[in-house]
Amino acid sequence: MNATLTAVALSLVSAAAYALAAVAQARLAGRTEPSDGVLRMLGRGAWWSAVGLNAGGALLHVVALKYGPLTLVQPLGALTLVAAVPLGARSAGRRVTRTEWRGTVLTLLGLGALLLAAGGGAAHQTLTLPEALGVGGATMAIVAVLGRPGTRPGLRHATAAGITSGVASALTQTLTVAVTDHTTGPLISWRLVTVALFVSVFAMGGLLLAQIAFRGGLGAPLAVVTLANPVAAAAVGMALLGERLQGGAISLIPALLGTTAAVRGVILLSRATAEAAGPNPSAAPSQAAPTPSRVIIGSPRALDRQPLGAEAMTSSVGGG
């Protein structure tokens, strides 16, 4: 019982750290121009604060897995979304809308159904070097496709962020098993060096992709990241690490229902983000533009002080 409570407590603190990191990244995205390069962003303290919070959340998640099973710890990680939505709203100086709550609940219910279908005991198999290279190459190809120009860039970058983070988590298992179980081969080898390199690249890549995704808001991109992460990890586990669906093929039914609920939740969160953004303020200057010209036209002294271009415009408007 004490071990279970420890796992729950660590998972809750981990979720809070991830939520604070997501809010920090969203605030940084709101203050960053799209034209700003990566090096400029890396020079900001807010970015490294988010990196530190993410690293702390990951460490707490790993420690929690030492005290509790994956089927307990992994679902609790989804509470990141529950904590991040109100934190993000508070940071923006507003209240959480009903649409945001509905989207959050539906996303969590869908994610829970997916985790119950795919959740199982901890696997003890590891990836071979060709398998690790195949996973790394396939992940980079998927990220390249999702990162191309087009519609919904925020959600596509969020999907890529979730996939890279999930694959990094799945690859971490190979490192963990190799360290704790010496029967899998030597501790230092080309296989483990390659896996460690992929883990580092995908973990940092996930943070950078999420940073881009958060330019379109917090709720919907974070929901997509939260969904794509365990799905990608489960795909690697079932394809290469011997994991299986809980309950066999019948578990596909709750998995499909969960996917439907999660997609609906993301749609609601996207709608809530658009509503919170409000009307486009760029239309206001064009509506107010005619006012100064009418004042100038009605003031002869002001006309005398106008440059040649403005005088020509006035004569054309006044008809001579």
Phi, psi and chi 1 to 4 in degrees:
 res  aa     phi    psi   chi1   chi2   chi3   chi4
   1 MET       -  -42.6  178.4   63.1   68.7      -
   2 ASN   -62.8  -39.0  -69.5  -26.3      -      -
   3 ALA   -64.5  -39.5      -      -      -      -
   4 THR   -65.3  -44.0  -59.6      -      -      -
   5 LEU   -63.4  -38.1  -69.5  176.3      -      -
   6 THR   -63.0  -42.4  -59.1      -      -      -
   7 ALA   -62.9  -41.8      -      -      -      -
   8 VAL   -65.0  -45.4  170.1      -      -      -
   9 ALA   -62.7  -44.8      -      -      -      -
  10 LEU   -64.0  -38.0  -70.3  171.4      -      -
  11 SER   -66.1  -38.9  -61.6      -      -      -
  12 LEU   -66.3  -43.6  -67.3  177.1      -      -
  13 VAL   -65.7  -37.4  178.7      -      -      -
  14 SER   -62.1  -44.2  172.4      -      -      -
  15 ALA   -62.7  -39.3      -      -      -      -
  16 ALA   -64.4  -39.7      -      -      -      -
  17 ALA   -65.0  -43.3      -      -      -      -
  18 TYR   -62.8  -39.8  -81.2  130.4      -      -
  19 ALA   -64.5  -45.4      -      -      -      -
  20 LEU   -62.2  -37.6  -69.4  171.2      -      -
  21 ALA   -64.4  -41.8      -      -      -      -
  22 ALA   -64.2  -41.6      -      -      -      -
  23 VAL   -64.8  -41.3  172.6      -      -      -
  24 ALA   -62.9  -41.0      -      -      -      -
  25 GLN   -66.6  -39.2  -74.8 -173.6  -90.7      -
  26 ALA   -64.9  -41.0      -      -      -      -
  27 ARG   -65.4  -40.0  -66.4 -176.0   62.2 -177.4
  28 LEU   -65.0  -38.8  177.8   59.8      -      -
  29 ALA   -63.9  -35.1      -      -      -      -
  30 GLY   -69.4  -22.4      -      -      -      -
  31 ARG  -101.3    4.0  -60.8 -166.2  -59.4  -94.3
  32 THR  -110.8  131.4  -56.6      -      -      -
  33 GLU   -75.1  145.4  -64.4  -65.1  -28.7      -
  34 PRO   -58.6  -26.1  -24.3   33.5      -      -
  35 SER   -80.1  -11.1   57.7      -      -      -
  36 ASP   -65.6  136.4  -70.6  -13.3      -      -
  37 GLY   -80.6  171.6      -      -      -      -
  38 VAL   -66.0  -39.5  174.4      -      -      -
  39 LEU   -62.2  -37.6  -67.6  178.4      -      -
  40 ARG   -66.6  -39.0 -175.8  172.5 -179.3  179.2
  41 MET   -67.9  -38.1 -176.8 -176.5   64.2      -
  42 LEU   -66.5  -16.8  -66.4 -179.6      -      -
  43 GLY   -85.5    2.2      -      -      -      -
  44 ARG   -98.9  138.7  -61.6 -170.2  176.4 -174.6
  45 GLY   -65.5  -30.3      -      -      -      -
  46 ALA   -62.2  -35.6      -      -      -      -
  47 TRP   -64.6  -44.7  162.8 -104.6      -      -
  48 TRP   -71.7  -26.7  -67.8  107.6      -      -
  49 SER   -64.0  -42.6  -62.4      -      -      -
  50 ALA   -64.5  -39.7      -      -      -      -
  51 VAL   -62.2  -43.1  170.7      -      -      -
  52 GLY   -63.4  -41.7      -      -      -      -
  53 LEU   -65.0  -41.1  -72.9  167.9      -      -
  54 ASN   -63.8  -41.6  -87.5  -62.8      -      -
  55 ALA   -64.3  -41.0      -      -      -      -
  56 GLY   -64.1  -41.7      -      -      -      -
  57 GLY   -62.8  -40.2      -      -      -      -
  58 ALA   -65.3  -41.7      -      -      -      -
  59 LEU   -63.7  -43.8  179.2   61.2      -      -
  60 LEU   -64.1  -35.5  -69.5  169.5      -      -
  61 HIS   -63.9  -43.0 -179.0   79.4      -      -
  62 VAL   -65.0  -42.7  171.1      -      -      -
  63 VAL   -64.8  -37.9  176.2      -      -      -
  64 ALA   -61.2  -34.0      -      -      -      -
  65 LEU   -68.8  -17.0  -72.0  172.7      -      -
  66 LYS   -77.7  -20.8  -66.4 -179.0   64.3   67.3
  67 TYR  -107.1  -20.3  -67.4   96.1      -      -
  68 GLY  -139.4  159.7      -      -      -      -
  69 PRO   -72.1  161.8   27.3  -34.4      -      -
  70 LEU   -61.3  -35.7 -177.5   63.9      -      -
  71 THR   -65.8  -18.7   51.5      -      -      -
  72 LEU   -94.8  -44.5  171.3   66.3      -      -
  73 VAL   -73.6  -42.2  174.4      -      -      -
  74 GLN   -63.3  -45.8 -169.4   70.7   17.4      -
  75 PRO   -61.5  -34.3  -24.2   34.8      -      -
  76 LEU   -65.9  -24.8  -70.1  174.2      -      -
  77 GLY   -64.8  -23.7      -      -      -      -
  78 ALA   -68.0  -15.0      -      -      -      -
  79 LEU   -66.1   -8.8  -65.9  176.8      -      -
  80 THR   -54.9  -41.9  -62.5      -      -      -
  81 LEU   -65.5  -40.6 -176.9   62.0      -      -
  82 VAL   -62.4  -38.8  178.1      -      -      -
  83 ALA   -79.2  -35.3      -      -      -      -
  84 ALA   -72.7  -35.1      -      -      -      -
  85 VAL   -62.9  -51.8  168.5      -      -      -
  86 PRO   -67.5  -34.2   20.4  -30.9      -      -
  87 LEU   -64.1  -40.9  -75.2  174.3      -      -
  88 GLY   -65.9  -39.7      -      -      -      -
  89 ALA   -65.2  -41.5      -      -      -      -
  90 ARG   -64.6  -38.4 -178.3  178.9  179.0   83.2
  91 SER   -64.4  -31.5  174.9      -      -      -
  92 ALA   -86.3   -1.0      -      -      -      -
  93 GLY    75.1   34.7      -      -      -      -
  94 ARG  -142.4  174.3   60.4  177.1 -179.5   83.3
  95 ARG   -96.8  155.4  -60.3  179.4   63.4 -179.5
  96 VAL   -70.0  131.1 -178.2      -      -      -
  97 THR   -82.5  163.0   64.6      -      -      -
  98 ARG   -63.5  -36.5 -176.6  177.2  -59.2  178.7
  99 THR   -63.4  -38.9  -56.7      -      -      -
 100 GLU   -64.8  -41.8  -75.4  178.1  -48.5      -
 101 TRP   -64.4  -43.0  -79.3  126.5      -      -
 102 ARG   -62.3  -44.1  -72.2  173.8   57.0 -161.7
 103 GLY   -63.5  -39.5      -      -      -      -
 104 THR   -64.6  -45.7  -59.8      -      -      -
 105 VAL   -63.7  -45.0  170.5      -      -      -
 106 LEU   -63.8  -39.6  -78.7  173.9      -      -
 107 THR   -64.0  -41.8  -57.1      -      -      -
 108 LEU   -67.6  -40.8  -70.6  175.8      -      -
 109 LEU   -62.8  -43.3  -70.8  176.2      -      -
 110 GLY   -64.0  -42.4      -      -      -      -
 111 LEU   -64.8  -40.3  179.6   59.7      -      -
 112 GLY   -60.3  -41.9      -      -      -      -
 113 ALA   -63.5  -40.2      -      -      -      -
 114 LEU   -65.4  -41.9  -70.5  171.6      -      -
 115 LEU   -67.8  -37.2  -69.0  174.9      -      -
 116 LEU   -65.6  -34.2  -71.6  175.7      -      -
 117 ALA   -73.3  -37.6      -      -      -      -
 118 ALA   -96.6  -15.3      -      -      -      -
 119 GLY   -68.0  141.1      -      -      -      -
 120 GLY  -156.9 -171.7      -      -      -      -
 121 GLY   -69.6  163.7      -      -      -      -
 122 ALA   -66.1  130.5      -      -      -      -
 123 ALA   -80.5  153.8      -      -      -      -
 124 HIS  -118.8    3.1  -63.1  -76.4      -      -
 125 GLN   -83.3  158.1  -61.5 -174.9   26.7      -
 126 THR  -128.0  163.0   59.6      -      -      -
 127 LEU   -82.9  141.2  -64.1  174.5      -      -
 128 THR   -79.6  170.9   63.2      -      -      -
 129 LEU   -62.2  -46.3  179.3   57.8      -      -
 130 PRO   -61.3  -37.8  -24.2   34.7      -      -
 131 GLU   -65.2  -42.8  -71.1  173.1  -18.9      -
 132 ALA   -62.7  -41.5      -      -      -      -
 133 LEU   -65.6  -38.2  -69.2  172.9      -      -
 134 GLY   -65.4  -43.3      -      -      -      -
 135 VAL   -63.5  -44.4  169.7      -      -      -
 136 GLY   -63.3  -44.2      -      -      -      -
 137 GLY   -65.1  -43.0      -      -      -      -
 138 ALA   -64.3  -39.6      -      -      -      -
 139 THR   -63.9  -44.1  -57.5      -      -      -
 140 MET   -65.3  -35.1  -71.8 -173.9  -73.3      -
 141 ALA   -66.4  -42.4      -      -      -      -
 142 ILE   -64.0  -42.6  -67.6  172.5      -      -
 143 VAL   -63.6  -38.4  170.2      -      -      -
 144 ALA   -63.3  -38.5      -      -      -      -
 145 VAL   -69.3  -43.8  171.6      -      -      -
 146 LEU   -69.0  -25.7  -68.9  172.6      -      -
 147 GLY   -87.0    1.8      -      -      -      -
 148 ARG   -71.5  157.0   72.3 -171.8 -169.7  -76.9
 149 PRO   -63.6  146.7  -20.1   31.5      -      -
 150 GLY   161.2 -164.7      -      -      -      -
 151 THR   -78.8  160.8   58.5      -      -      -
 152 ARG    50.4   53.6  -63.1  -76.0 -175.2 -179.2
 153 PRO   -64.8  -33.7   24.5  -33.0      -      -
 154 GLY   -62.7  -47.9      -      -      -      -
 155 LEU   -70.3  -33.8  -64.4 -174.5      -      -
 156 ARG   -68.7  -41.6  -73.6 -169.0  -71.2  105.0
 157 HIS   -66.6  -35.1  -78.8   93.7      -      -
 158 ALA   -65.2  -39.9      -      -      -      -
 159 THR   -61.9  -44.6  -56.9      -      -      -
 160 ALA   -62.8  -38.4      -      -      -      -
 161 ALA   -64.0  -43.9      -      -      -      -
 162 GLY   -64.7  -38.9      -      -      -      -
 163 ILE   -66.9  -46.5  -69.8  174.3      -      -
 164 THR   -63.7  -39.5   52.8      -      -      -
 165 SER   -67.6  -40.5  -61.1      -      -      -
 166 GLY   -65.3  -41.8      -      -      -      -
 167 VAL   -65.2  -38.5  170.6      -      -      -
 168 ALA   -60.7  -40.0      -      -      -      -
 169 SER   -65.0  -41.3  -62.0      -      -      -
 170 ALA   -66.1  -39.2      -      -      -      -
 171 LEU   -69.2  -28.7  -67.3  174.0      -      -
 172 THR   -62.0  -29.4  -59.3      -      -      -
 173 GLN   -60.2  -40.3 -179.6 -159.4  -35.3      -
 174 THR   -60.4  -41.9  -66.4      -      -      -
 175 LEU   -66.0  -42.5  -64.0  177.6      -      -
 176 THR   -63.5  -46.1  -56.7      -      -      -
 177 VAL   -65.0  -37.9  173.3      -      -      -
 178 ALA   -65.2  -34.5      -      -      -      -
 179 VAL   -75.1  -39.6  171.3      -      -      -
 180 THR   -90.2  -20.5   57.7      -      -      -
 181 ASP  -125.4  101.6 -173.8    1.6      -      -
 182 HIS   -76.9   -1.3  -60.2  -70.0      -      -
 183 THR   -79.8   -7.3   61.9      -      -      -
 184 THR   -84.6   -4.9   59.3      -      -      -
 185 GLY   133.1 -177.8      -      -      -      -
 186 PRO   -64.8  151.3   22.3  -32.4      -      -
 187 LEU   -69.9  -34.6 -172.7   59.4      -      -
 188 ILE  -111.9  117.9  -57.9  -62.2      -      -
 189 SER  -155.7  166.2   64.0      -      -      -
 190 TRP   -60.5  -33.6  -77.2  112.0      -      -
 191 ARG   -63.3  -50.3  176.5  179.0   68.9  116.0
 192 LEU   -71.2  -34.2  -64.9 -177.1      -      -
 193 VAL   -63.9  -41.5  170.0      -      -      -
 194 THR   -64.3  -44.3  -58.1      -      -      -
 195 VAL   -63.2  -43.3  170.6      -      -      -
 196 ALA   -62.6  -38.4      -      -      -      -
 197 LEU   -64.1  -43.6  179.9   61.2      -      -
 198 PHE   -63.0  -41.2  -83.2  138.5      -      -
 199 VAL   -60.1  -45.7  169.0      -      -      -
 200 SER   -64.0  -45.1  -58.1      -      -      -
 201 VAL   -66.1  -44.7  170.7      -      -      -
 202 PHE   -72.2  -34.4  -69.6  152.4      -      -
 203 ALA   -65.0  -46.6      -      -      -      -
 204 MET   -69.9  -37.7 -177.4   57.1   67.1      -
 205 GLY   -62.3  -38.0      -      -      -      -
 206 GLY   -61.4  -40.0      -      -      -      -
 207 LEU   -65.0  -43.5  -73.2  176.4      -      -
 208 LEU   -67.2  -40.7  -67.3  173.4      -      -
 209 LEU   -66.2  -39.3  -71.9  165.5      -      -
 210 ALA   -64.4  -36.8      -      -      -      -
 211 GLN   -60.6  -41.0 -176.3   65.5   51.0      -
 212 ILE   -67.4  -41.0  -62.5  173.2      -      -
 213 ALA   -64.2  -34.7      -      -      -      -
 214 PHE   -72.2   -5.6  -71.4  147.6      -      -
 215 ARG   -64.6  -24.0  -69.5  174.9 -179.0  171.6
 216 GLY   -93.9   12.5      -      -      -      -
 217 GLY   120.6 -179.0      -      -      -      -
 218 LEU  -107.8  -49.0  175.8   63.4      -      -
 219 GLY   -60.0  -58.8      -      -      -      -
 220 ALA   -65.5  -47.4      -      -      -      -
 221 PRO   -60.0  -40.7  -26.6   36.4      -      -
 222 LEU   -66.2  -36.8 -178.6   58.5      -      -
 223 ALA   -62.2  -41.3      -      -      -      -
 224 VAL   -66.4  -42.5  172.4      -      -      -
 225 VAL   -60.3  -44.3  172.4      -      -      -
 226 THR   -63.7  -32.9  -54.9      -      -      -
 227 LEU   -78.5  -47.3  -77.0  168.7      -      -
 228 ALA   -67.6  -30.0      -      -      -      -
 229 ASN   -60.0  -59.3 -172.5  -42.7      -      -
 230 PRO   -69.3  -29.2   24.1  -33.5      -      -
 231 VAL   -64.6  -44.4  170.3      -      -      -
 232 ALA   -64.1  -43.0      -      -      -      -
 233 ALA   -63.3  -41.1      -      -      -      -
 234 ALA   -66.3  -35.7      -      -      -      -
 235 ALA   -62.5  -44.1      -      -      -      -
 236 VAL   -65.3  -41.6  174.9      -      -      -
 237 GLY   -62.9  -44.1      -      -      -      -
 238 MET   -75.7  -30.5  -71.8 -172.2  -71.0      -
 239 ALA   -80.1  -35.1      -      -      -      -
 240 LEU  -127.3  -17.6  -60.9  174.1      -      -
 241 LEU  -111.9   12.4  -63.1  174.7      -      -
 242 GLY    78.5   11.6      -      -      -      -
 243 GLU   -80.3  152.7  -62.6 -175.2    3.6      -
 244 ARG  -132.1  160.6  -64.8  -69.2 -179.0  -93.7
 245 LEU   -68.0  140.1  -71.4  173.1      -      -
 246 GLN   -69.9  123.4  -69.2  -77.1   79.2      -
 247 GLY    85.3    4.2      -      -      -      -
 248 GLY    77.8 -153.1      -      -      -      -
 249 ALA   -65.1  -26.6      -      -      -      -
 250 ILE   -62.8  -23.9 -166.8   66.5      -      -
 251 SER   -72.2   -9.0   61.3      -      -      -
 252 LEU   -65.5  -26.8  -70.6  175.3      -      -
 253 ILE   -64.8  -55.1  -63.4  176.4      -      -
 254 PRO   -63.9  -28.4   19.7  -31.9      -      -
 255 ALA   -65.7  -41.8      -      -      -      -
 256 LEU   -67.5  -41.0  -68.9  174.8      -      -
 257 LEU   -63.3  -40.9  -66.8  175.4      -      -
 258 GLY   -63.8  -39.6      -      -      -      -
 259 THR   -62.3  -42.3  -58.8      -      -      -
 260 THR   -61.8  -45.6  -57.1      -      -      -
 261 ALA   -63.8  -40.5      -      -      -      -
 262 ALA   -66.2  -41.4      -      -      -      -
 263 VAL   -62.8  -42.0  169.2      -      -      -
 264 ARG   -62.4  -39.0  176.4   59.9  178.7  167.7
 265 GLY   -63.7  -41.1      -      -      -      -
 266 VAL   -64.1  -39.6  171.7      -      -      -
 267 ILE   -61.7  -43.4  -67.9  173.9      -      -
 268 LEU   -64.7  -40.7  -71.2  174.8      -      -
 269 LEU   -67.1  -35.1  -73.4  170.3      -      -
 270 SER   -65.0  -41.5  -61.5      -      -      -
 271 ARG   -64.3  -41.5 -176.1 -175.5  -56.8  169.3
 272 ALA   -63.8  -37.3      -      -      -      -
 273 THR   -63.5  -42.0  -59.9      -      -      -
 274 ALA   -65.6  -39.3      -      -      -      -
 275 GLU   -66.5  -39.0  -67.7  173.3   -6.8      -
 276 ALA   -68.0  -30.5      -      -      -      -
 277 ALA   -68.3  -30.0      -      -      -      -
 278 GLY    76.5 -172.3      -      -      -      -
 279 PRO   -67.4  157.4   25.2  -33.8      -      -
 280 ASN   -73.5  115.3 -173.8    5.7      -      -
 281 PRO   -72.1   -8.8   26.4  -32.1      -      -
 282 SER   -69.1  -15.7   60.9      -      -      -
 283 ALA   -79.0  -18.8      -      -      -      -
 284 ALA   -64.6  -44.9      -      -      -      -
 285 PRO   -61.3  -36.4  -24.7   34.2      -      -
 286 SER   -68.2  -30.7   61.6      -      -      -
 287 GLN   -74.5  -32.2  -65.1  174.7   -3.2      -
 288 ALA   -86.3   -8.4      -      -      -      -
 289 ALA   -63.2  -39.7      -      -      -      -
 290 PRO   -63.5  -21.7  -22.0   34.1      -      -
 291 THR   -61.2  -49.4  -57.8      -      -      -
 292 PRO   -61.7  -35.0  -23.8   34.2      -      -
 293 SER   -66.0  -36.0   63.0      -      -      -
 294 ARG   -68.6  -36.8  -71.7 -164.3  -65.2  -91.5
 295 VAL   -65.3  -42.6  173.0      -      -      -
 296 ILE   -65.0  -42.0  -67.0  172.7      -      -
 297 ILE   -62.5  -34.5  -68.2  171.8      -      -
 298 GLY   -83.8    3.8      -      -      -      -
 299 SER  -124.1  103.9  175.4      -      -      -
 300 PRO   -60.5  -38.4  -21.2   32.8      -      -
 301 ARG   -64.5  -37.7  -68.0 -176.7  179.8  179.1
 302 ALA   -66.2  -33.1      -      -      -      -
 303 LEU   -64.1  -37.7  -73.2  175.5      -      -
 304 ASP   -62.7  -27.2  -66.4  -22.4      -      -
 305 ARG   -91.5   -1.8  -66.4 -168.0  -64.3  -91.1
 306 GLN   -77.2  147.3  -67.2  -60.5  -48.2      -
 307 PRO   -70.6  171.9   23.7  -32.7      -      -
 308 LEU   -58.3  -39.7 -179.8   58.8      -      -
 309 GLY   -62.6  -42.2      -      -      -      -
 310 ALA   -69.7  -34.0      -      -      -      -
 311 GLU   -65.4  -41.4 -177.1  178.1   -9.1      -
 312 ALA   -64.2  -40.1      -      -      -      -
 313 MET   -63.7  -40.0  179.4 -174.4   70.4      -
 314 THR   -66.0  -41.6  -54.6      -      -      -
 315 SER   -66.1  -35.4   61.5      -      -      -
 316 SER   -69.5  -35.2   63.8      -      -      -
 317 VAL   -73.3  -40.3  173.8      -      -      -
 318 GLY   -80.7   -6.0      -      -      -      -
 319 GLY    70.1   25.2      -      -      -      -
 320 GLY    86.5      -      -      -      -      -
